[in-house]
Amino acid sequence: MSDVQLSDRMIRADRLSKVLALVVAMVFFVGSLWLTEAQYISSIAAAGAGIGARFLLPYGVSLTVPEGEGVSIEDHPGTGNYHHGAVGAALLLGSLVMVGVLAETGETNLTLALGLIAMGFLFVIFSELLPRG
């Protein structure tokens, strides 16, 4: 087991992000279902939005942790070697793109394709723009 510790603020943010992700997913699903009446795509988009929220809250808190209070997300050995903020933002905004495309076109296959492409592009953009956590 590693002796590297996250700060207390990061631990609280991680716990809170679980609840926030569930709320975001539920609200996103209801809103998307109301707007598009497509259960399948709404559930996929809601899952992406919830997972994105789950990544973004700890990432945002990680950026504000003072030095010496704990390690950042990037430096902790148990969090993976990828850009948490870029993943979270890409999933959240890509889910919005999916709902927008479906509301405009009504085509589920096109919606899935454009949503995945948007998520990929958004990840690349955010990984360059956002600081590492």
N, C-alpha and C positions, 0 to 999 in steps of 0.2 A: 504494500500500500504506500502511496506517495505521501510525503509530509508537506507537500505544497497545498496551501489552503486558500480558498476564496474568502473575500471579506464578508462580514455579516450582512452588509447591504446587498451583495450579490446573492447570498443565500435566500434572503427575503424576496428579492426580485424574482428569483427562480420559482419560489413557491407561488408568488402572486401571478406570475405569468401563466401558470397552469390554469388558474381560474379565469384570467383574462382571455386566454386562448379559447376556452370553452364558450365564454360569453360572445366573443367576436364571431366564432363559428356559427353559433345559434342565430345571432342577429343577422349575419351575412346570409345564412340560408333562408331565413324568413323573408328578408328583403329581396333576394334574388328570385325566390319562388313567386313572390308577389309580382315582381317586375316581368318575369319571363314565363312563368308557369311550367318550367322544365325542372322536374325533381332531380334527374340524373346529373345534369350539368350544375345545378345549384348545389348539390351535395359535394361535388368535386371542388367547385370554387370555394365553398364554405370551409372545406378541409384545408385547402391551400391558405386561405386567409387566417384560419386559426393557427396553423403551424407557423405562418409568417409572424403573427403576433407573439407566439411563444418564443421565437428567436429574437424579436426586436426588443422586448422589454429588458431581458438580461444584458443584451448588447448595449443598449442605451445607458444602463446603470454602470456597466463595466467601464464606459468612457469617463464616468465621473468619480470613480474610486480613487482616492488619493494614494500616492505612492507610499509603500510601506504598510498599507492597511490590508493588503492581500494581492494576489496575482490577478492579472487580467484574464479574460476568457481565452485569449490567444496563447497565453503562457501556461495555462493549466493543462496538465497531461491528459486529463479525462474528457476534454471537450472537443477534440478533433481539430484537424489542421485545415480549416477553411474560413472564409469570411462570413461570420455569423450575421452581421448587419446586411450584407449584400443578399444573402439567402433569404432572410426575413422580409426585406423590402421587395425583392423580386417576387416572392410568393404572394405577398399581400397585394401588390399592384397588378401582378399578372392575373390574379383572381378577379380583380376589378375589370381588367381588359376582357376576360372571358365573359363576364356578365354583360358588358357593354356590347360585345360582338353578337352574343346570342339575342339580346334585346333588339338589336338592329337587323340582323339577318334571319334569325330563326333556324339556322343550320347548325346542328350539333357537331358534325365532323369538322366543319370549318372553325367552329368555336374552339374545339379542343386543339386543333392544329395551331391556330393563331395565338391561343393562350399559352401553349408550351413554347412557341417561338418568342413571344413577348417576354416570358419568364427568363428564357436564356439570354436575350438581349439586355434585359433589365439587370440580370446578375452581373454581366460583364461591365455595364455602365456603373452600377453601384459599387462593384469591387474596386473600380478606379477612383470613384468620387469619395466614398466614405472611408474614414480612418479605420485601421484594424483595431479590433477590441482588445 
